[in-house]
Amino acid sequence: MISVYNLQNQKLSINENKELARGGEGRIILMKSNMVAKIFHQALLIDSLPHFEFLMKMPELLFLAPKDILFQNNQIAGFVMPLLSDDFVPLSALFNQAFCLQHQINAAEKSKIIEQIYQAIQFVHQNNMVIGDLNPYNVMINIKDYSAKMIDVDSYQTPYRKHSGLLLEDIRDYQFAGAVSQHSDFFAFSVLVFNLLSFTHPFKGIHLQFKSLKDRMINAIPVFHEQVKKPKCYIPQNEKLLSVFEEFFVLKKRYLANFALLMEQAVVARQMDILESKDLIIQLIYSSAFRMLDFNDNFAYVKTNNAWLIFESIEKSKIVLRKTIAINDFDQLFLAESTVVAVQGNEWFYDIHAEAKPIKNIQLSAANKIWNYDGILLSVEEGAMFRIFINEIKFDNVRMERVEVFSQGLRLMNSFVQNSGGVQNVFYRNVSSLTTIKLDYPVLSINQKKNYFSFDRKENNVVKHYFARIDGFSTKVLASELDEINSFAVQKGAKANDLIFIPKDDFIEVRSALDFALLTQFAFDGVSSDSALFSTKAGIIVIEKEQIFLVNKK
């Protein structure tokens, strides 16, 4: 227990076992009534008190600001703030086309998000403050109502404390020597908006002379410059928006631009390229809007606006639509090796691809946080997690295991990450059981398939990208200093050497899972680094915008 006092001189006991997360400055620990405490690793001198009292005046609608201040030994030990719900994701998640398609985040939703960030910056500057580190991990978005919340506000510059100058390099204003000011907030805002609308950083792409992001910023060569080879995921903007972006990235102007007013409720969409390849046989299996999907070796589902579509992989190059189910019949679907499982409320069914049958021994809510680990579901509710072995259904009963757990320490971020005592753990399927393994490093995001995962972590204020394998009872980093990997697929290879498929602009890489060595690559006109990949018995699935393709080697 940590003993502290608040502003009212009330003694509070904070349970260290309820830690939710840990960062460079401190720990986030759950308190009562949906509040959390941020406890600093090193207490601050009492002369920082006016800084935190100033932050307490910030509106809760837009900011995750301090609600109380905690003291220990006449020093500031931390502060209290509201707990964000699990519906919030970092703004960086919306920089991915597949994520936006899945959650139906379009121009109207993005306009609402941009307007809220604009209002937050406006409030900060009107009150003589500077955000400084306005990066996409410090803006959280509720994917249900598209509300935005600014976090890490204790790092803001106030009249009582200067900014530390520490910020992510992606939003540092190198055109003005990287100094932190209200003008640097304007620049960072323009970078976030451009990335949100165009699905790429304004200084990404390939330029023959100036290769680094910093050099491109200094020399005012954005991605829409004629000499830059643009990423396939890049989406051009309308003329009004483009002219403002040119003012920021070419003419080096700095002001608070109201980008939402320039959107005209529509972003200029890049038309879908015809996907062709000299190396691959390509089959279009679906082409329309969808809300979510999943594929395994044998089955797939696609959730549209009005139906669940159930597909089955028959053999190489052959996938068939097995069944269409009304959208309101089920809340969630999960794929197993030989069946498709569905949940409606707290009622569970299996074999819904044929004739649905009830599962009699389970009544867990579909509203729980649930992730499918190749046929083992991990379902989390208050105080407990359940392992549901949907590959093992006999006589209308499914094998289950219940474990008491600090459920708030489990965060669903494209698979579960469990925080325990400041250590992050991930789950993986080990033959027929579900096992946890410790990560040797804190991650910002993770994308896991089978026993492999790509992850992002912050090092010296730079976000770096890695690829790793779960190897026995430890993790092994196979590659570092990578371009961002938004998706990949895993296919069983010969002699236990799995194959890793990674989408790139105009081709798909195939790498060895043993050492991440490049084995081959297939030309694939139209596929991008933003495409999503899955492995099935019928071949590799490629999702590019609202089209789903099955591809096989010629």
DRENMI-467089 format. One line per 4 residues: number of its first residue (from 1); their letters; for each residue x, y, z of C-alpha. Coordinates in nm, 4 decimals, decimal comma. Layout:
N
NUM> A> X/Y/Z ~ ...
This chain:
554
1> MISV> 0,0000/0,0000/0,0000 ~ 0,1078/0,3553/-0,0729 ~ 0,0016/0,6068/0,1929 ~ -0,0611/0,9596/0,0648
5> YNLQ> -0,2630/1,2703/0,1518 ~ -0,4845/1,4746/-0,0788 ~ -0,5574/1,8478/-0,0970 ~ -0,8177/1,8107/0,1807
9> NQKL> -0,5492/1,6479/0,4006 ~ -0,7352/1,3168/0,3902 ~ -0,5186/1,0056/0,4184 ~ -0,5542/0,7674/0,1239
13> SINE> -0,4199/0,4146/0,0823 ~ -0,3428/0,3147/-0,2767 ~ -0,3162/-0,0559/-0,3581 ~ -0,0050/-0,1147/-0,5695
17> NKEL> -0,1488/-0,4488/-0,6843 ~ -0,4054/-0,2560/-0,8903 ~ -0,1498/-0,1048/-1,1240 ~ -0,2845/-0,0549/-1,4760
21> ARGG> 0,0173/0,0796/-1,6615 ~ 0,3680/0,2125/-1,6118 ~ 0,5642/0,4725/-1,8050 ~ 0,8801/0,6764/-1,7814
25> EGRI> 0,7370/0,9214/-1,5259 ~ 0,5213/0,7016/-1,3063 ~ 0,2585/0,4345/-1,2518 ~ -0,1170/0,4421/-1,3139
29> ILMK> -0,3029/0,2678/-1,0293 ~ -0,6772/0,2034/-1,0050 ~ -0,8646/0,3701/-0,7198 ~ -1,2357/0,3646/-0,6415
33> SNMV> -1,5239/0,5202/-0,8366 ~ -1,3596/0,4980/-1,1802 ~ -1,0646/0,7105/-1,0754 ~ -0,6942/0,6373/-1,1053
37> AKIF> -0,3822/0,7735/-0,9399 ~ -0,0668/0,8627/-1,1271 ~ 0,2157/0,8007/-0,8811 ~ 0,5491/0,9499/-0,9858
41> HQAL> 0,8610/0,7341/-0,9736 ~ 1,0325/1,0328/-0,8138 ~ 0,8257/1,2755/-0,6065 ~ 0,8221/1,6418/-0,7136
45> LIDS> 0,9105/1,9385/-0,4975 ~ 0,6221/2,1231/-0,3395 ~ 0,6937/2,4298/-0,5522 ~ 0,5307/2,2391/-0,8433
49> LPHF> 0,1926/2,2693/-0,6683 ~ 0,0727/2,5811/-0,8615 ~ 0,1385/2,3956/-1,1884 ~ -0,0968/2,1111/-1,0917
53> EFLM> -0,3580/2,3435/-0,9393 ~ -0,3606/2,5301/-1,2702 ~ -0,4169/2,2035/-1,4613 ~ -0,7123/2,1152/-1,2364
57> KMPE> -0,9102/2,3964/-1,4038 ~ -0,9051/2,2259/-1,7438 ~ -1,2460/2,1084/-1,8753 ~ -1,3100/1,7361/-1,8307
61> LLFL> -1,4905/1,7191/-2,1659 ~ -1,1628/1,7512/-2,3585 ~ -0,8839/1,6785/-2,1109 ~ -0,7882/1,3944/-1,8778
65> APKD> -0,6783/1,6439/-1,6159 ~ -0,5919/1,6171/-1,2443 ~ -0,8898/1,6146/-1,0064 ~ -0,6889/1,5993/-0,6866
69> ILFQ> -0,3223/1,6173/-0,5872 ~ -0,1453/1,3581/-0,3748 ~ 0,1275/1,4362/-0,1207 ~ 0,3874/1,2328/0,0639
73> NNQI> 0,6587/1,3690/0,2965 ~ 0,5742/1,7266/0,1960 ~ 0,6344/1,6454/-0,1711 ~ 0,3976/1,5885/-0,4621
77> AGFV> 0,3654/1,2114/-0,5007 ~ 0,1154/1,2227/-0,7860 ~ -0,2409/1,3164/-0,8718 ~ -0,5872/1,1682/-0,9264
81> MPLL> -0,7677/1,1661/-1,2616 ~ -1,0645/0,9837/-1,4219 ~ -1,0252/0,6338/-1,5664 ~ -1,0720/0,6149/-1,9425
85> SDDF> -1,3094/0,3447/-2,0651 ~ -1,1947/0,0577/-2,2860 ~ -1,3683/0,2256/-2,5812 ~ -1,0781/0,4727/-2,6130
89> VPLS> -0,7897/0,4038/-2,8532 ~ -0,4917/0,6224/-2,9443 ~ -0,5438/0,8545/-3,2407 ~ -0,2602/0,6612/-3,4095
93> ALFN> -0,4978/0,3647/-3,4575 ~ -0,7038/0,5815/-3,6965 ~ -0,4012/0,6331/-3,9217 ~ -0,4677/0,2832/-4,0585
97> QAFC> -0,7223/0,2392/-4,3408 ~ -0,8262/-0,1113/-4,2335 ~ -0,9047/0,0108/-3,8801 ~ -1,1160/0,2989/-4,0135
101> LQHQ> -1,3046/0,0675/-4,2486 ~ -1,3721/-0,1826/-3,9719 ~ -1,5056/0,0836/-3,7346 ~ -1,6742/0,2888/-4,0086
105> INAA> -1,4755/0,6021/-3,9301 ~ -1,5337/0,8260/-4,2301 ~ -1,5085/1,1961/-4,3121 ~ -1,7896/1,3045/-4,0783
109> EKSK> -1,6399/1,1200/-3,7813 ~ -1,2917/1,2507/-3,8552 ~ -1,4249/1,6046/-3,8838 ~ -1,5756/1,5710/-3,5348
113> IIEQ> -1,2445/1,4439/-3,3957 ~ -1,0437/1,7215/-3,5621 ~ -1,2816/1,9880/-3,4313 ~ -1,2373/1,8636/-3,0717
117> IYQA> -0,8568/1,8688/-3,0953 ~ -0,8836/2,2197/-3,2415 ~ -1,0967/2,3279/-2,9431 ~ -0,8497/2,1710/-2,6990
121> IQFV> -0,5550/2,3585/-2,8516 ~ -0,7583/2,6771/-2,8525 ~ -0,8350/2,6395/-2,4790 ~ -0,4710/2,5606/-2,3928
125> HQNN> -0,3337/2,8638/-2,5767 ~ -0,6012/3,1012/-2,4510 ~ -0,4917/3,0074/-2,0996 ~ -0,1229/3,0770/-2,1672
129> MVIG> -0,0222/2,7116/-2,1939 ~ 0,1604/2,4960/-2,4511 ~ 0,0892/2,1276/-2,5163 ~ 0,4343/2,0499/-2,6561
133> DLNP> 0,4141/1,6733/-2,7100 ~ 0,0981/1,6752/-2,9232 ~ 0,1606/1,3255/-3,0579 ~ -0,0977/1,0650/-3,1690
137> YNVM> -0,0516/0,8562/-2,8520 ~ -0,1480/1,1537/-2,6328 ~ -0,4868/1,1975/-2,8021 ~ -0,7374/0,9254/-2,7192
141> INIK> -1,0489/0,8615/-2,9307 ~ -1,3696/0,6883/-2,8217 ~ -1,4582/0,4639/-3,1174 ~ -1,8259/0,4519/-3,0137
145> DYSA> -1,9081/0,8239/-3,0016 ~ -1,5855/0,9723/-3,1546 ~ -1,5185/1,1935/-2,8541 ~ -1,1562/1,2986/-2,8100
149> KMID> -0,9627/1,3215/-2,4848 ~ -0,6211/1,4822/-2,4407 ~ -0,3954/1,2889/-2,2018 ~ -0,0515/1,3430/-2,0436
153> VDSY> -0,1597/1,6966/-1,9550 ~ 0,0848/1,7166/-1,6621 ~ 0,3602/1,7546/-1,9246 ~ 0,1979/2,0742/-2,0606
157> QTPY> 0,3760/2,4060/-2,0189 ~ 0,1886/2,6369/-1,7809 ~ 0,2704/2,9817/-1,6401 ~ 0,4305/2,7914/-1,3511
161> RKHS> 0,6451/2,5369/-1,5340 ~ 0,8323/2,5253/-1,8643 ~ 0,7935/2,2339/-2,1025 ~ 1,0675/1,9713/-2,0769
165> GLLL> 1,1301/1,9813/-2,4531 ~ 1,0810/1,6026/-2,4735 ~ 0,8457/1,5016/-2,7547 ~ 0,8103/1,2452/-3,0304
169> EDIR> 1,0271/1,3193/-3,3313 ~ 0,7365/1,2659/-3,5732 ~ 0,5737/1,5899/-3,4583 ~ 0,8840/1,7957/-3,3761
173> DYQF> 0,8966/2,1175/-3,5818 ~ 1,2449/2,0895/-3,7334 ~ 1,1705/2,3773/-3,9677 ~ 1,2039/2,5954/-3,6567
177> AGAV> 1,4910/2,4088/-3,4837 ~ 1,2520/2,1830/-3,2896 ~ 1,1674/2,4477/-3,0279 ~ 0,8527/2,3960/-2,8176
181> SQHS> 0,6018/2,6803/-2,8414 ~ 0,2433/2,7511/-2,9360 ~ 0,3656/2,7561/-3,2966 ~ 0,5022/2,4033/-3,2572
185> DFFA> 0,1542/2,2973/-3,1379 ~ 0,0109/2,4393/-3,4618 ~ 0,2600/2,2333/-3,6617 ~ 0,1969/1,9139/-3,4632
189> FSVL> -0,1786/1,9586/-3,5127 ~ -0,1298/1,9887/-3,8891 ~ 0,0786/1,6666/-3,8886 ~ -0,1913/1,4772/-3,6961
193> VFNL> -0,4692/1,5980/-3,9253 ~ -0,2726/1,5171/-4,2404 ~ -0,1964/1,1662/-4,1122 ~ -0,5591/1,1125/-4,0105
197> LSFT> -0,6953/1,2131/-4,3513 ~ -0,4201/1,0891/-4,5833 ~ -0,3142/0,7721/-4,3967 ~ 0,0496/0,8759/-4,4096
201> HPFK> 0,2847/1,1181/-4,2345 ~ 0,3231/1,4439/-4,4336 ~ 0,6986/1,3822/-4,4727 ~ 0,6919/1,0101/-4,5538
205> GIHL> 0,7509/0,8655/-4,9000 ~ 1,0802/0,8333/-5,0867 ~ 1,2976/1,1227/-5,2037 ~ 1,6277/1,0454/-5,3756
209> QFKS> 1,8299/1,3192/-5,2053 ~ 1,6627/1,3846/-4,8688 ~ 1,5830/1,0506/-4,7101 ~ 1,5189/1,1191/-4,3406
213> LKDR> 1,2018/1,2718/-4,2033 ~ 1,4067/1,5487/-4,0388 ~ 1,5831/1,6440/-4,3640 ~ 1,2563/1,6429/-4,5538
217> MINA> 1,1015/1,8773/-4,2954 ~ 1,3945/2,1184/-4,3013 ~ 1,3984/2,1286/-4,6820 ~ 1,0170/2,1588/-4,7056
221> IPVF> 0,9618/1,8487/-4,9212 ~ 0,6300/1,6925/-4,8120 ~ 0,4844/1,3703/-4,9463 ~ 0,2725/1,5559/-5,2037
225> HEQV> 0,5856/1,7120/-5,3599 ~ 0,6234/1,6060/-5,7248 ~ 0,9689/1,4541/-5,6632 ~ 0,8506/1,2251/-5,3836
229> KKPK> 0,7423/0,8675/-5,4484 ~ 0,4222/0,8384/-5,2526 ~ 0,3163/0,5427/-5,0365 ~ 0,0282/0,3405/-5,1827
233> CYIP> -0,1844/0,4131/-4,8762 ~ -0,1606/0,7897/-4,9412 ~ -0,4952/0,9588/-5,0161 ~ -0,4822/1,3087/-5,1736
237> QNEK> -0,6978/1,5832/-5,0244 ~ -0,9275/1,8449/-5,1741 ~ -0,7764/2,1693/-5,3022 ~ -0,8735/2,3757/-4,9973
241> LLSV> -0,7075/2,1347/-4,7562 ~ -0,4039/2,0892/-4,9785 ~ -0,3451/2,4632/-4,9992 ~ -0,3414/2,4883/-4,6189
245> FEEF> -0,1087/2,1898/-4,5877 ~ 0,1248/2,3598/-4,8387 ~ 0,1282/2,6681/-4,6148 ~ 0,2433/2,4537/-4,3213
249> FVLK> 0,4829/2,2110/-4,4867 ~ 0,6245/2,4176/-4,7758 ~ 0,5799/2,7843/-4,6876 ~ 0,6447/2,7200/-4,3136
253> KRYL> 0,3473/2,9220/-4,1894 ~ 0,2221/2,8582/-3,8369 ~ -0,1296/2,9316/-3,7130 ~ -0,4243/2,7427/-3,5636
257> ANFA> -0,6010/2,6140/-3,8742 ~ -0,9600/2,4949/-3,8454 ~ -0,9161/2,1973/-4,0789 ~ -1,2650/2,0616/-4,0061
261> LLME> -1,4226/2,3591/-4,1859 ~ -1,2195/2,2797/-4,4982 ~ -1,3179/1,9149/-4,5246 ~ -1,6542/1,9755/-4,6963
265> QAVV> -1,7661/1,6494/-4,5311 ~ -1,5733/1,4489/-4,7864 ~ -1,2148/1,3483/-4,8317 ~ -1,1043/1,2840/-5,1877
269> ARQM> -1,0789/0,9053/-5,1940 ~ -0,8182/0,7235/-5,3956 ~ -0,9933/0,4868/-5,6332 ~ -0,9263/0,1184/-5,5960
273> DILE> -0,6537/0,0028/-5,8304 ~ -0,7117/-0,3084/-6,0365 ~ -0,5037/-0,5673/-5,8546 ~ -0,2818/-0,7494/-6,1013
277> SKDL> 0,0287/-0,9622/-6,0618 ~ 0,2710/-1,1517/-6,2815 ~ 0,3430/-1,3809/-5,9862 ~ -0,0015/-1,4469/-5,8386
281> IIQL> -0,3472/-1,5790/-5,9207 ~ -0,5927/-1,3246/-5,7788 ~ -0,9601/-1,3903/-5,7087 ~ -1,2050/-1,1253/-5,5869
285> IYSS> -1,4274/-1,2881/-5,3242 ~ -1,6041/-0,9798/-5,1821 ~ -1,6429/-0,6160/-5,2829 ~ -1,8543/-0,3842/-5,0686
289> AFRM> -1,8558/-0,2066/-4,7326 ~ -1,7959/-0,4207/-4,4253 ~ -1,7725/-0,3596/-4,0525 ~ -1,5463/-0,6397/-3,9323
293> LDFN> -1,4074/-0,9735/-4,0452 ~ -1,1872/-1,2647/-3,9489 ~ -1,0302/-1,5625/-4,1254 ~ -0,8690/-1,8839/-4,0069
297> DNFA> -0,7540/-2,1911/-4,2018 ~ -1,1044/-2,3254/-4,2597 ~ -1,3644/-2,0529/-4,2024 ~ -1,4244/-1,6807/-4,2323
301> YVKT> -1,6896/-1,4269/-4,1494 ~ -1,7555/-1,0825/-4,2903 ~ -1,9920/-0,8524/-4,1011 ~ -2,1669/-0,6093/-4,3355
305> NNAW> -2,4195/-0,3399/-4,2481 ~ -2,7078/-0,5890/-4,2618 ~ -2,5723/-0,9455/-4,2546 ~ -2,3110/-1,1908/-4,1348
309> LIFE> -2,1498/-1,3726/-4,4297 ~ -1,9970/-1,7117/-4,3433 ~ -1,7291/-1,8461/-4,5813 ~ -1,5533/-2,1838/-4,5878
313> SIEK> -1,2117/-2,2637/-4,7360 ~ -1,2512/-2,5877/-4,9303 ~ -0,9071/-2,6347/-5,0830 ~ -0,6331/-2,4325/-5,2444
317> SKIV> -0,7801/-2,1449/-5,4489 ~ -1,1369/-2,2271/-5,3435 ~ -1,3447/-2,0337/-5,0891 ~ -1,7250/-2,0546/-5,0934
321> LRKT> -1,9981/-1,8485/-4,9269 ~ -2,1584/-2,1019/-4,6960 ~ -2,4344/-1,8998/-4,5279 ~ -2,5862/-1,5515/-4,4880
325> IAIN> -2,7299/-1,4604/-4,1462 ~ -2,9323/-1,1525/-4,0492 ~ -2,7191/-0,8963/-3,8680 ~ -2,9400/-0,8881/-3,5563
329> DFDQ> -2,9326/-1,2650/-3,5027 ~ -2,5924/-1,2522/-3,3291 ~ -2,3713/-0,9995/-3,1498 ~ -2,0352/-1,1655/-3,2129
333> LFLA> -1,8862/-1,4550/-3,4115 ~ -1,5726/-1,6613/-3,3417 ~ -1,3902/-1,9084/-3,5648 ~ -1,2712/-2,2521/-3,4505
337> ESTV> -1,0983/-2,5303/-3,6414 ~ -1,4178/-2,7181/-3,7295 ~ -1,7019/-2,4873/-3,6321 ~ -1,8194/-2,1258/-3,6143
341> VAVQ> -1,9398/-2,0045/-3,2739 ~ -2,1823/-1,7163/-3,2159 ~ -2,3067/-1,5158/-2,9168 ~ -2,6360/-1,3315/-2,8756
345> GNEW> -2,6635/-1,1571/-2,5382 ~ -2,5398/-1,4317/-2,3072 ~ -2,6559/-1,7246/-2,5238 ~ -2,3925/-1,9180/-2,7180
349> FYDI> -2,4286/-2,1335/-3,0306 ~ -2,2025/-2,3459/-3,2508 ~ -2,2162/-2,4874/-3,6038 ~ -2,3888/-2,1706/-3,7192
353> HAEA> -2,2330/-2,2233/-4,0654 ~ -2,4642/-2,5263/-4,0935 ~ -2,7468/-2,5701/-3,8409 ~ -2,6976/-2,3664/-3,5235
357> KPIK> -2,6953/-2,5611/-3,1954 ~ -2,6964/-2,4147/-2,8439 ~ -2,3963/-2,4445/-2,6114 ~ -2,5643/-2,5298/-2,2830
361> NIQL> -2,2954/-2,4700/-2,0196 ~ -2,2002/-2,1086/-2,0894 ~ -2,3761/-1,7787/-2,0215 ~ -2,1005/-1,5220/-2,0581
365> SAAN> -2,2023/-1,1858/-2,2012 ~ -2,1154/-1,0863/-2,5573 ~ -2,0355/-0,7449/-2,4071 ~ -1,7234/-0,8879/-2,2392
369> KIWN> -1,3832/-0,8111/-2,3855 ~ -1,3063/-1,1244/-2,5914 ~ -1,0116/-1,2273/-2,8094 ~ -0,9721/-1,5447/-3,0146
373> YDGI> -0,6346/-1,7201/-2,9836 ~ -0,6741/-1,9761/-3,2649 ~ -0,9733/-2,1480/-3,1086 ~ -0,9196/-2,0519/-2,7443
377> LLSV> -1,1287/-1,7498/-2,6453 ~ -1,0147/-1,5263/-2,3616 ~ -1,3200/-1,3499/-2,2166 ~ -1,2695/-1,0855/-1,9471
381> EEGA> -1,5314/-0,9491/-1,7086 ~ -1,5097/-0,7719/-1,3749 ~ -1,2771/-0,9707/-1,1490 ~ -1,2414/-1,2782/-1,3703
385> MFRI> -1,1231/-1,4119/-1,7026 ~ -1,2484/-1,7233/-1,8789 ~ -1,0650/-1,9502/-2,1207 ~ -1,3209/-2,0984/-2,3612
389> FINE> -1,1907/-2,3851/-2,5748 ~ -1,4215/-2,3653/-2,8762 ~ -1,2273/-2,6414/-3,0526 ~ -1,3514/-2,8736/-2,7766
393> IKFD> -1,7317/-2,8792/-2,7894 ~ -1,8879/-3,2154/-2,6986 ~ -2,2529/-3,2992/-2,6357 ~ -2,3430/-2,9276/-2,6576
397> NVRM> -2,0935/-2,8351/-2,3843 ~ -1,7673/-2,6441/-2,4227 ~ -1,4565/-2,6818/-2,2064 ~ -1,4029/-2,3726/-1,9909
401> ERVE> -1,1673/-2,2475/-1,7228 ~ -1,2311/-1,9548/-1,4863 ~ -0,9491/-1,7569/-1,3245 ~ -0,9870/-1,4705/-1,0776
405> VFSQ> -0,7880/-1,1745/-1,2054 ~ -0,7430/-0,7991/-1,1719 ~ -0,9454/-0,7411/-1,4875 ~ -0,8617/-0,3707/-1,5249
409> GLRL> -0,4989/-0,4739/-1,5758 ~ -0,5971/-0,6490/-1,9014 ~ -0,5981/-0,4190/-2,2017 ~ -0,7270/-0,5306/-2,5401
413> MNSF> -0,4971/-0,3872/-2,8066 ~ -0,5181/-0,6280/-3,1022 ~ -0,4795/-0,9177/-2,8504 ~ -0,4679/-0,8861/-2,4736
417> VQNS> -0,1779/-0,7263/-2,2897 ~ -0,1765/-0,7859/-1,9141 ~ -0,0037/-0,5405/-1,6835 ~ 0,1200/-0,6938/-1,3600
421> GGVQ> 0,3479/-0,5013/-1,1286 ~ 0,4741/-0,2828/-1,4100 ~ 0,5476/-0,5827/-1,6358 ~ 0,3523/-0,6444/-1,9562
425> NVFY> 0,2510/-1,0005/-2,0454 ~ 0,0956/-1,1392/-2,3633 ~ -0,1077/-1,4563/-2,4142 ~ -0,0461/-1,7234/-2,6741
429> RNVS> -0,1778/-2,0666/-2,7614 ~ 0,0623/-2,3398/-2,6513 ~ -0,0704/-2,6597/-2,8156 ~ -0,4144/-2,6892/-2,6469
433> SLTT> -0,3687/-2,4413/-2,3621 ~ -0,3377/-2,0647/-2,3232 ~ -0,0139/-1,9387/-2,1695 ~ 0,1264/-1,5987/-2,0760
437> IKLD> 0,4755/-1,4762/-2,1407 ~ 0,6517/-1,1638/-2,0157 ~ 0,7545/-0,8883/-2,2541 ~ 1,1033/-0,7551/-2,1962
441> YPVL> 0,9978/-0,4049/-2,2998 ~ 0,6921/-0,1788/-2,2672 ~ 0,4966/-0,1540/-2,5931 ~ 0,2796/0,1235/-2,7343
445> SINQ> 0,0894/-0,1148/-2,9628 ~ 0,1015/-0,4796/-3,0625 ~ -0,0316/-0,6893/-3,3511 ~ -0,0257/-1,0599/-3,2715
449> KKNY> -0,0958/-1,3661/-3,4869 ~ -0,0251/-1,7131/-3,3527 ~ 0,3145/-1,6959/-3,1762 ~ 0,4390/-1,3920/-3,3679
453> FSFD> 0,3832/-1,0228/-3,3145 ~ 0,4880/-0,6866/-3,4443 ~ 0,5067/-0,4095/-3,1877 ~ 0,5897/-0,0432/-3,1468
457> RKEN> 0,7881/0,1046/-2,8607 ~ 0,9210/0,4487/-2,7785 ~ 1,2983/0,4911/-2,7577 ~ 1,4529/0,8323/-2,7004
461> NVVK> 1,1299/0,9980/-2,8153 ~ 1,1249/0,8034/-3,1426 ~ 0,8636/0,5341/-3,2121 ~ 1,0433/0,2249/-3,3422
465> HYFA> 0,8956/-0,0872/-3,4993 ~ 0,9922/-0,4493/-3,4241 ~ 0,8958/-0,8055/-3,5126 ~ 0,9242/-1,0859/-3,2570
469> RIDG> 0,8533/-1,4545/-3,1999 ~ 0,7450/-1,6334/-2,8842 ~ 1,0217/-1,8879/-2,8417 ~ 0,9597/-2,1370/-2,5602
473> FSTK> 0,9240/-1,9346/-2,2417 ~ 1,0723/-1,6130/-2,3778 ~ 1,0348/-1,3744/-2,6689 ~ 1,2942/-1,3325/-2,9389
477> VLAS> 1,3174/-1,0135/-3,1433 ~ 1,3680/-1,1199/-3,5055 ~ 1,4017/-0,7724/-3,6550 ~ 1,4250/-0,4118/-3,5397
481> ELDE> 1,4430/-0,0674/-3,6995 ~ 1,1656/-0,1728/-3,9390 ~ 0,9081/0,0213/-4,1330 ~ 0,5743/0,0020/-3,9542
485> INSF> 0,4044/-0,3370/-3,9985 ~ 0,0283/-0,2818/-3,9959 ~ -0,0577/-0,6432/-4,0785 ~ 0,0989/-0,9796/-4,1563
489> AVQK> -0,0028/-1,3413/-4,2114 ~ 0,1547/-1,6639/-4,0847 ~ 0,1563/-1,9807/-4,2937 ~ 0,2917/-2,3192/-4,1876
493> GAKA> 0,6142/-2,3948/-4,3721 ~ 0,8330/-2,6996/-4,4163 ~ 1,0386/-2,8340/-4,1242 ~ 0,8725/-2,6040/-3,8677
497> NDLI> 0,9893/-2,2958/-4,0580 ~ 0,6756/-2,0850/-4,0705 ~ 0,6405/-1,8248/-4,3428 ~ 0,5620/-1,4605/-4,2644
501> FIPK> 0,3769/-1,2621/-4,5331 ~ 0,4012/-0,8815/-4,5075 ~ 0,2228/-0,6337/-4,7387 ~ 0,4298/-0,3599/-4,8988
505> DDFI> 0,3566/-0,1048/-5,1687 ~ 0,3197/-0,3056/-5,4940 ~ 0,4428/-0,6388/-5,3543 ~ 0,4146/-0,8943/-5,0740
509> EVRS> 0,7258/-1,0014/-4,8860 ~ 0,7719/-1,3618/-4,7716 ~ 1,0128/-1,3999/-4,4789 ~ 1,1420/-1,6871/-4,2702
513> ALDF> 1,0008/-1,7085/-3,9193 ~ 1,3330/-1,8433/-3,7949 ~ 1,5439/-1,5366/-3,8623 ~ 1,3141/-1,3008/-4,0570
517> ALLT> 1,5333/-1,3458/-4,3671 ~ 1,3698/-1,2396/-4,6929 ~ 1,2889/-1,5544/-4,8918 ~ 1,1044/-1,4043/-5,1865
521> QFAF> 0,8567/-1,1360/-5,2828 ~ 0,5593/-1,1346/-5,5164 ~ 0,4743/-0,8385/-5,7382 ~ 0,1201/-0,7267/-5,6608
525> DGVS> 0,0053/-0,4036/-5,8261 ~ -0,2281/-0,2088/-5,5986 ~ -0,1544/-0,3738/-5,2651 ~ -0,0136/-0,1359/-5,0035
529> SDSA> 0,1602/-0,1431/-4,6679 ~ -0,1823/-0,0590/-4,5240 ~ -0,3461/-0,3766/-4,6610 ~ -0,4554/-0,6499/-4,4173
533> LFST> -0,3442/-1,0118/-4,4641 ~ -0,4772/-1,3484/-4,3391 ~ -0,3678/-1,7061/-4,4057 ~ -0,6226/-1,9756/-4,5010
537> KAGI> -0,6247/-2,3260/-4,6441 ~ -0,7350/-2,1693/-4,9722 ~ -0,4473/-1,9203/-4,9865 ~ -0,3537/-1,5750/-4,8595
541> IVIE> -0,6348/-1,3253/-4,8069 ~ -0,5644/-0,9617/-4,8949 ~ -0,7991/-0,6831/-4,7805 ~ -0,7453/-0,3576/-4,9663
545> KEQI> -1,0050/-0,0934/-4,8812 ~ -1,3496/-0,2555/-4,9251 ~ -1,2355/-0,5464/-5,1405 ~ -1,1257/-0,8922/-5,0302
549> FLVN> -0,8980/-1,0999/-5,2521 ~ -0,7739/-1,4586/-5,2413 ~ -0,4217/-1,4908/-5,3819 ~ -0,2060/-1,7896/-5,4657
553> KK> 0,1255/-1,8361/-5,6382 ~ 0,1003/-1,9118/-6,0095
